[in-house]
């Protein structure tokens, strides 16, 4: 059944190291729409430069993104981890420029900073230093939020998004229904081991969406997407990857085909969670 609703564009601003968080933001927005859109007469549309900009010449890339995408946004959600992004002519990065210009336009801006563990050899010191300066500058200009896991980020953002839509003057008008009750997200992101994340990501990219768990005289193979994850047949190594199969099965991300424990198929929920994982 059709209904009339007011559309608000939500800009996702972030550098390249938070792909999982970007996916979570989109999923949370889609979940908000599914639960609240019809009753609230509001539709939230997640947008970003990678999906809503088109080729154009005659100006800097960031200015074109600002004109085509940023200026049309109502709410901005910014997320950082270890990188600040590529510098522009006036700002530390394109992401920072988008945030600063959105704030200057007096539009609601939500900032998040990840404290998830990271391998030191993956951190660019100059990027991290510039990010710290920006984060420090934000302390005296507003309120931002930290998180230490993807599940924590999803829970916080789902709650914060409801509060923002309920309370901020920007989203109040005669044709928008207000609501005070805050509901919890129906979709949780469980903690997965590193092996579980790798295996789920690979099976989501496998043409047939399957994992093969084969035992033979020479040892054990666990295969998906053209890769064998058992580097040696030492029992400790095998047990790690068998445990990964078990945790994916217990979380309903994969399902056993048959009764021999040899073939597993990724589920729809598994695809959704895999899309949120960035290795």
Secondary structure, 3 states (H helix, E strand, C coil): CCCCCEEEEEEEEECCCCHHHHHHHHHHHHHHHHHHHHHHCEEEEEECHHHHCCCCCCCCHHHHHHHHCHHHCCEEEEEECCCCCCCCCCCCCHHHHHHHHHHHCCCCEEEEEECCCCCHHHCCHHHHHHHHHHHHHHHCCCCCEEECCHHHHHHHHHHHHHHHHHHCHHHCCCCCCCCCCCCCCCCCCCCCCHHHHHHHHHHHHCCCCEEEEEEECCEEEEEECCEECCCCCCHHHHHHHHHHHHHHHHCCCEEEECCCCCEEEECHHHHHHHHCCCC
